[in-house]
Amino acid sequence: MTQESFARAKAIFMDALERPETERNAFVSGSCGGDTELESEVAALLESESRSPGFLHALLPASIRDAPAPGEDGAMPGARIGPWTILREIGHGGMGMVYLAERADHEYRGRVALKVVRRGMDTDFILQRFRSERQILASLSHPNIGRLLDGGTTADGRPYFAMEYIEGEDLITWCRIHRAPLSERAALFQTVCTAVQYAHQNLVVHRDIKPSNILVTTEGVPKLLDFGLAKVLDARESGDTSYLTIAGISAFTPEYASPEQVRLQSITTASDIFSLGVVLYELLTGVHPFRRRDRTPEDVARAVCETHPEPPSRAVREAEGASGSKRAHLLAGDLDTILLMALRKEPERRYATAEKLSEDLQRHFDGRPVLARRDTFPYRAGKFVRRHRLGVAAASIVAASLVAGAGVALWQAGRARESEAIARRRFEDVRSLAKTVLFELHDEIAPLPGSTKARATLVSTALRYLDALAAEAGREPALARDVAAGYARLGRVQGGGNATLGDLDGAVRSHRAAIRLLETLVDTPLAADGDRAALASELDELARVLGPERDETLPMHVRAVAIRRAILERDPSSRDARRGLAISYSALANFHTDRKDWATAIEFRQKERGLFKDAAHDPTAADNDRRNLALSNKTLGALFEVTSRPTEALALYREALALDEARVAANPASPEAQMDLSFSLGSLGAVLLEEGDLPASRDLYERALRLREAVAAADPANAWARDGVARAHERLAEIEDRMGHRKAAEAHRVKARPPAA
């Protein structure tokens, strides 16, 4: 072996020592890239180190040859590192130690994981790598990424950092112990995707995503850890990142590495998508896509680059036989397609982002077509909208062209009465196209700034064609359900609670039309609970739009609650049924609040909050569950304010603020999340204003104003945002007046007034 080859072997050997023993063989095999001589040399070094722990010292530079072994560097229980007291060692590698520690001065409550470079290992390479990990962690603040709490330098000059200490199991183990069903496993994985997406948005590629780097807490919350191998994409801003490669050998875990990592090629975010795909495959199937019993680590590395994995459903059948038939059936179809797309060899053919991978999983569990499916016409139409996200007006053109095609199909169906089969086929084509516009295309553009008018155009145009079909078909149940859903969606766009057109009369007409159709569906002995829930939802929506003054409003709310309770009694374990009842309790609380019946409003609001809290704390909770809890906190807090209970109100507002800040961190481009956060800030600001803390109140309202102005500027048709801007200016005018700043107060009043016609 040449001197250069031996240097490479030492580099791989030293990096392998940082990893758990169970991962070392796979790491070495992948890092050697098929060089059997190099792999044999590294294996010999590892074996020697195993027999004689001091063997490592002979390979180190003379300046650090006398470095103490792990556990012998003075950091024993009770020792101090910076302001931290060591409790015990919880991990170590060849370069660093990890301790469980607590704050010596008691200024920080709770325990931390303290990572420090081993004494004597502080070479330029190790220090640069360690500091980069610390800097990456400092730049990331996400509820599902292990938080950096502190950093510093020991008395003898070694860098360290303290992270939140997470007690839990790795993702695969946690799901096995808790016997998590398929949907719960997917939901946990989707949460991990939000953390990866956040890291990518901050120009960080993790490069070592695997189950052991994803811990699930005792509360069921997944946390992404260990950014020691992470790469910052923009080296011009982050500094040199060459330390992440030693002698041309990239560090990674072969079993979860992407083909480009194994081939030592350029690494992008697509590499993390592949690793996520491997984790998801193993999570849902219980088997690894590339490792089989007869495969060595070297075989795995080769398979990653050359072998296409089996569809997950087939892998489960082969691994479990007849006992796995149920799980194989659940995986067959969309989940097979999603996983194989994430595991494509070519980076450009995988999901573009972790968010897209998560969205496709959600589409599958929602019963909607997935983006990874075959290239159908509706799929191409959806692709067109996604390619032109900045030109939202183009959505109206797409709708017009689709509906024009639908009109031709309908005309052909009428003219082709001599062929019933052709007519029926054309009929279904029209229905499919209209539903694509109404649901798929609408959902694609709904999150886009400035899309309110385009959404109304899409919904109302598609609805006209569904209605025409329904008249011809005699309101068959499935078609009536489609049309009712269309009217309900149009009503929310016209006069819902967020980005709307402010057309309340139009909203009333649409919701009444939906209710008439749903009444026909539930007025049968075999009515489905889904139709009953849809009717309850529309009753609450119509009652909300009509307002508390109308005599028919309260009976609508009461009937909706009765429907929801009956559904929950039939299926007490249904999360959807609990959420539905909470929503109807919320509607009743709003009604009594408008009537100033505070005691009754608080009673229903507390019932609502209890149900939403259960949903939000469930391990499979979705973003909307956390939003519902935050909104419930704010509305209950407002009632406590009115009834002179400010302490209880403040506690609820602070909990809501934390929930909304986490949602904005996970979805920074979401207008809804930004507006929700702005109102949490305003709620806190209002209490502080009443308590006389004017500077703090002003800071909160100014922050709320900036959020609302950004949403209103991006979508001028958003009445919710426009009204929020005006209210923030009114509050700031009041605060400035009370602070004696008359000129600033008048400036806010001017901005609060609507422009002259």
N, C-alpha and C positions, 0 to 999 in steps of 0.2 A: 504494500500500500504506500502511495506517495505521501510526502509531508502535507500536501494540500488536501488529499483525501482524509488523512488522519485528523487534520484541523476541522474538516466538515463533520467527521464522526464525533469529535469532542463537542462540537456545537450542538448537534442533535441530542447527544447524550445528556448534556447539561440542561437543555430545554425539556427533555423527557422527565428529568427529576422533579420538575415543577408540577407534574401531573400525577393524579392518583395511579397507583400501581396497576389497577384494572384497565387503564387507558393507555399505558405506555407502549405496549406492543403494537397496537393499531396506529398510534402516533408515529412511532419509528418507521413502520412499514410505509405509511403514506409519505413521510418526509424524505425517505430515501428514493422515492420515485422509481422503484424497480431495480435499483442497483443492489444486487444480492451481496456483493462483497462489502459494500458500505453498511448494509443492514446487519451483516454478520459481525462486523467490527463494533457497531453500537451495541448489539446484543451482548457481546463479550464484555464490554465496559459496564453495562448494567448488571450483569451477573457478578462481576468482580466487586462492584459497589455493594451488591446485596450480601456477598460473603464477608466483605471487609468495609464497613461504613466509612473508614478513613481513606479509602482508596481514592475518593474524589480529590483529596488535597494534592495528590501527585500531579494531577492534570491542571491545577490552577497556577496562575502566575505566582512567582515567589513572594510578591508583596502581600498576597492574601492567603498564602498556603497555610498559615497558622490560624485561619478563621475557625471559630468553634462550630461544632456540629449542632444541628437542630436540637433545641432544648437545653443547650449549654452556653447560650449567649447572654446569660444574666437576666433574662426576662422570665423569671419564675413567678409563681403566684405571689401577689403582694408587691412586685416590682413596679416601678413607674416608667412610663414612656410618655414624655410630654406631660400633659395634665391627666393622663389616664392611669388607672391602677389595673394591673393584669390579674385576671381571675384564673384563667387556664388557657393552655394551647388548644386550638380547635383545628389546626391544619398547618402544613408546611410543605415546601418544595425545596429544590436545590438552591433557589435564590432568595426566597422570602418566607416569613412566618406570619401566621394569622392567629390572633389571640382573642378570647372573649375578655372584654374589659369594661370598666365603669369609670365615670368621671371622679377623679380624686377630690376635687373641690366641691362636688355635689351640685354644680351649676347645671348639669345635664342629668336628667333622670332617665333611667333605663340603661340597657346594656348595648354595647357596640361590638362590631367585628373590627379589630385593629390589625391592619396589614403593614408590615415593616420589612425593609430590606435586611437580610441577615448581616450580622457584623462580619466584615471581611469580604463581602460580596459586592461592595459598592464601587464596581468598575464603571467606566463611562457608559458602556452599553447597558448595564443593568439599571443604572440610575436614570438614563434617558427613557428607557422602556417603562420604568416604574412611574416616573413623573408624568409621562404621557397618559398612562391609565388614570392617574389622579386628575389630570386636567380634563380628560374626556368626561369623567364622572361629575366633575364640577360644572360642566356645561349642560348636563342632562338633569331635568327636574320633571319626573313623571311618576304617577302613583304606582306604576307597575315596573319600575326600574329601581334597583337597590340604591338608596340615597347616600350621597357623600355628606357626612356631618362635620368633619373636621380634618385638618391636615397640618403637618408641621415637620419639624426635624428633631431627632433625638439629640441628647446631650453630646453624643459622639459623632454627630453630623449625618446620620442616616435618615432619609425621608420616610414618613409614614402617613397613613390616612385612616380615618375612622369611618366606617359605614354602618348603616342600620343593621342590627343583628336580627336575622330572620330564622325563626324556628319553624321547621316544616320539612316536607318531603319533596323529592324531585317530582316533576310533573307526572311521569309514567307511574312511579310508585304510589303517589297520592291517589291517582285514579284507580289503581288496582286495589288499594286498601279500602277505598270508599265505594268500590264497585260502581263507579260512575257510569251512567248510561251514555250512549253515543252522543246524544244532544248536549249533555253536560260537558263531555270531553271537548266537543267542538267549541262550546261557549268559552271554556277556559283558554283554548288555543286562540280564539279570536281576541281575547284580552291580551295575550302575548303579542299578537300582531299589532295591536295599538302601540305597544312599547317599542317594537321594532320600527314601525312607521315613524314614530316620534324621533327615534335615533337617526333614521335616514333623513328626515327633514332637517335635522341638525348636522347633516353631513358626516355622520358616523356610521361605519359599517362594522358590525359586531365581529364577524369572521369566525365565531366559535359557538354558534347556537346549537345546543344539544340538551337533552332532558336534564342532565345534572347541573346545567347552568340556568334552569328554570325551577325555582322553588315555589311550592304552594304553601302559604301560611296556614296556621291552625284555623283561621277564619275563612279559608278557601280562596285566598287572593293570590294569583300568580305573580312572581317577581323575577325579572330578568337580571342575571348577575354576570360578573366576571367579564369586564371589558379589557382584560389584560392583553388580548390579541387584536383589539379593535383598531381600525384604520380610519384616519380622518381624510375625507375625500379631497378637500381643498388644501393641499400642502402649502400653497402660497400664503395662507393665513395661519395655518397651524404649525408651521415649521417642518423640519425634515422628518420623514416617517420611515426612513430606510432601516431604522433599528428593528422594524418588524420583520425583517428578513435577515437571516444569518447565513452568510456565505452562499446566497442564492437559494436558500431553503426556507420556504414559508412555513410558519407554525400553524397547525390546524389539527383537528381530529378527523382522520380519514373516513370513519363511518358516517360522519355528518357533513363532510366537506363537499363542495361543488366540484364538477369536473375541472373548472378553470383553476381552482385551488390546487387540486392534485397535479395538474399540468404546470403549475407555477406560473400561470398567466396573470394578466391584470385582473384585479378584484374590484367589483362594483357591488351595488346594492342587490343585484340579481343573485349574487352568491348566497346572501342571507335568505333569499326567497327559496332557493334550492334546499338549504338546511332546514328551513321551516317545513318544507314539503316532506323531508325525511322524518322529522319529528312527528308531523301529523299522521303520516303513514303508520309509524310505529304505535302512535297513540290510539288510532282507530282500529288497527288490525291485530296488534300484539306481536307482530313480526317486523323485522327490519327489511326494507326494500332490496338491499344488496347483500346482507349477511345471511348466509344459510349455515347449517351445521357443518358442512364439509368445506367451508371457505375460510382460508387463512386471512389475516389482515392485508396481506399483499393482494390476495384475490379480491377483497372488498375494494381496495383502491383502484384496481383494474376495472372492476365491474361498474364503479361510479362513472368511469369515462366511456366504457364500451357497451355495457349491458343495459337494455331497457327493462325497468322493473315490471313485474306482473301487475295486472289490475288488482287493486286491493281485495276485491270480492273473491277473485280466484286464489289469491295468496291465503286468505282465511280458510277457504274450502280445503286447500292442500294441507294446511297446518293442522286443522281441527277436525276435518272430515264432516260427518253428519252433525256433530254437536255444534259446528259453526255455521250451519245453514241459515239460521235466522239472521246472524250478523252479516253474513255474506249477502243476503237478500237486501239488507238495509244499505250496504255499501254499493251494490250494483247500480250502474247508471251514472247519475250526476256525480256522486262522490268518487267513483272510479275516475271520471273525466277530470274533476278538479285536481285530484292528487297527481295524476299523470301529467297534467299541464304544469304544475309546480315543479315537477321533477324532470322536465325536458333538458336534454344535454345542452342545447343552444340557449344562452342567457336571454337573447332577444325574444324567444318564443315562450318564456315563462310569464307569469303574472308580472305586470309592470311594477307593482308596489305590493307591500304587505297588506295595505288597506284593500286593494282589489281582491287579493286572495281571501281575506276575511269577508268582504262583501259577497263574494260568490258562495261561500259557505252559508251566509245568512239567506241568500236567495234560495238556496236548496231547501233549507229548513222552513222557509216561508212558503214553499210550494211554488216558487216562481222559476222561470227558465234561467239557467246559469250562463254566464258569459263564455264559459269554456266549451259550450255545446257546439254542434255542427253548424255550418254557415247557412242558416236559413234566411229568408227575406226579412222577417222582423228583426233578426239578429243584425243584418247589415244596416237596417234603418237605425237601430240603436247605436251601432258603431259610428254612423254619420254624425249623430248628435254629439257623441263624446269627442269626435275629432274637432268639433267646432264649438267648444264650450264658451269661448269668449264672444261669439256671435249668437246670443240667445235668440235674437229675432229670427234666426234661421230655423228655429224649431217650428215656428208658425208655417214656414214654407214647406217643411217636411210634412207637417200635418195636412196641409192643403193637398200636397201631391198624393199622400196615402189615401186621403178621403176621396180624391178624384178617381183614383184607381178603384176604390171601394164602390163608388157610384157606378162605374162601368160594370163592375161585377154584378151589382144588384140589377141593373138594367138587363144584363145578359140572362140573369136568372128568370126575370119576368118573361123575356122573349122565348126562353127555351122550355116552355111548359110541356112541350111534347116529350121532353126527356127529364123525368123527375130526378134521376140520379145526378144529371149535370146541374140542374137547378139547385138541388140540395148542397152540392159541392160549392157552388158559387155563394150560396147563402152563408155557409160556414166560413168561406174566405173573407167575406165582408165582416162577419162577426169577429174573426181572428184579428183582422187589421184594425178594426175599431178598438178592440181591447188592447192591442199593442200601443196605440196612440194614448188611450185613456190611462193605462197603468204603467207600461214599461217606459215609454218616452216621457210621460209626465214625471215619473220618479227620477229619471236621469237628469232632468233639468231643474227639479224642485230645489236642490241645494244651491243653485247658481245665483249669484247676485243679479238683480234686475230681471228675474224670470217671472214675476207675478202675472203680468199681462199675457205673456206667452203661455203660461200654464192655463189661464182661463180660456185662451183660444183653443188649445189642445183638447181640454175637457169638453167644452161646449160643442165643438165641431164633431168630435167622436160620439158624443152623446146623441146628437141628432140622428146619426146613422143607426145606433143601437135601438133608439126609440122607433125608428121606421121599421127595423127588422122585427121588433117586438109586436108592433101592430099587425104585421103580416103573419107572424107565427102564432098569434093568439095568446101571448104571454105564457109561454111554457116556463116552468119553474126556474130552470137554469138561466134562461135569458132574462126573466124578470129579476133574478138576483143580480145579474150583470148591470142591468139598467138602474136598479136601486142603488148599487154601489157607485155608479156614475153620477147620479143625482146627489148622493151624499158627498162625494168628492168635490163636485162643483159648488155645493153649498158652503163647504169649508173654504174654498178659494175666494168665494164672493164675500163671506163675512165670518171667517173663523177667528181664532185667537191670536194669530201671529201675522205672517205676511199675507195680506188680503187686499181686495179691491174696495172694501168699505161699502159694498152694495148689500145692505141688510134686507131690502125688499126682495131682491133676487135670491138671497140666501133662504128667506122664508119659503118662497115658491119651490125652490129645489128640495129643501128638507121635507116639505109636505108631500111632494111627489114621491120621494123615497119611502116615506112612511106608508103611503097608500099601497105601494107595491109590496112592502114587507108585511103589511097586515094580511094580504092574500096568502103569503107563504106560511105565516105562523098560525093561521086559522084552520089548521088541519090536525088530526090526532097524531100524525107522524112528523110533525114539524121538527126541524133540527134546532139544537141549541145555538148554533152559529147564526141562524136567522133571527132567533129571539134576541140574542146579544146585539145584533145589528139594529133591531128595532129599538131596543132600550137606548142605544147610543144616539139614534136619530131623535128620539123623544127628548133626551137631554139637550141635544144641539138646538132643536127647534125652540124648546122652552127658554134656552139661554138667549137666542136671538130675539125672541118676542119680548123678553124682559119681565120683571117681577110684577108689573102693574096689571098685566092681563090675567083674567080669571082662569084661563085654561092652563097657565104656566105650572102652578103647584101640582095639579093632578097629573100632568105629564111626568114631572120629576118623581112623584110617589109611585106611579105605575112602573117607571124605569127601575126603581129600587126593588120593587116586588118581583119583576122579571129576573133581575140579577140574583136576588136571594134564592129564587127557585132553581136557577142554573147551578149555583154553588152548592145547594143542598143535594142536587143529583150527583155532583162530582166534587166533594170537599177537597180533593187533592189538586184540583186544577188551578194553576197559577193564573191563567187567563181569566178564570171566573173571579178570582180574588181581586185582580186588577180592575176588572169591569165593575164590581161592586164598589170598589174604592172611588172610581170615577163618578159613579152615580151619587155616592155620599158627598163627593166634592161639589157636584152640581146643586144638591140640596143645601149644602152649607153656603154656597154662593147666593142662592135665592134668599135664605134667611138673613144673610149679611146685608143684602140690598134692602131688605125690609127692616133692618136695624134690630132684629131679634137676636141679640148677641149670644145669649145663653144657648139657644137652640143651634145657632151657627157653630159655636165652639163644640157642642156635643157631636155634630156630624163631622166637623173637621178632625176631631180626635179619632173618630172611627176610621175616617179616610186615611189619616196619617199612620195608624197602626197597621193597616193592610199594605200601604206603600212601603213602610219600613221593612216589613217581612220580605217583600219582593226585592227591594234594593239590597238587602243583606244576603240574599240567596247567592250561592257561588256562581250561578248562571245568569245573574242579573245583567240586563242590557242597559245601554245608555239612557233609554227612555224611563227605566225604573228609577234610576238615580235622579233624573229630571223631575219625575213625579214627586219623589220625596222632597226635593229641594223646594218645589212650588208649594207643596203642602206645608212645609215649615214656614215659608214666607206668609202664606195666607193665615195660618194659625197664629203666627207672631203678630200680624196686624190686628187680629181680634184681641190678643192679650194687651196690645198697646191701647186699644180703644177702651178696654175694661181696666186700665191702670195697673197692668202687671208687666212693667218694663223689663225686669230681670229675666222673666221667662221668655219674653220676646227676643231679647238680645241673644240668649243661648240658641234659640231656634234660627235666628238670622245668621249667626256665625257658622252653624252647621250647614246651612244652605249655601253660604259663601264658599265654604270648603268644597262642597259637592260641585258647585258651578265652576269654580276655578279648575278643578280636575277635568271637568268636561271640556272646557275651552282648551286646556293643555292637550287633550286627546284629539280634539276637533277644532283646531285654530281658525279654520275658514268657515265654520258654521255660523250663519247669522243668528239662528235660534239660540245657540249656546252663548254667543256674545250678548244678545239681548237679555237672556236669563241672568247672566253674570251682572249686567248693568243694573238690573232691578234688585239683586241681592245687595249690591253696593248702596243703592238708594235706600233700601230698607234699613240697613245699619246707619246710614247717614241721617235718616229721619229721627231715629232714637237719640243719637248723639246730639242732634240739633235741639231736641226737647230738653236734654240734660245740660245744655249750655256749652258743649264742647264744639265751638264754631269752627276752629281751624280743621279739626279732624273731619267734621261733617262736610266742610267744603272740599277737602281732598277727595273724599269718597264720591261726592256728586260730580266733581270734575272728571274723575276717572270714568264714572258711569256715562257722562256726557260724551266723552271721546269714543266710547264703544258704540253708543247709539248713532252718533254722527257718521261713523264709518259704515254702519249698516245702511243708514238712510242714503248716504252718498252712492253706495253700490247698487241700491235698488230704490229709486225715487218713488216707485208705486207702492212701497211698503208702508201702509198707514200706521202699523204698530210702531215702527221705528220713528216715523215723523212725529207722532204724538209723544213718544218717549223723549225726543230731543226737546220739544216744547216744555214738557213738565220739568226736565232737568234744569233748563234755563230759569223757569219760574222759581224753583227751589234755590238755585244759586243767587237769584236776585234777592230773595228773602234773607239768605245768609249774609250777603254783602251789606244789605240794609242794616241788619242787626250789628254788623261789625263797624258800621259808620262809613262804609265805602259807597257813597251815593252814586258816583259816576259809574263804577263797575256794576252796581245794581241796575241802573237804568240801561246799560248796554245789554245785560241779560234780558231785561223786559222787552226790549226792542226785538231781540232774536226770538223770544218766545211767541211773539205775535205772528199770525199767518200773514204772508205777503198780500198786499192789496190786489184786488181783482182787476 
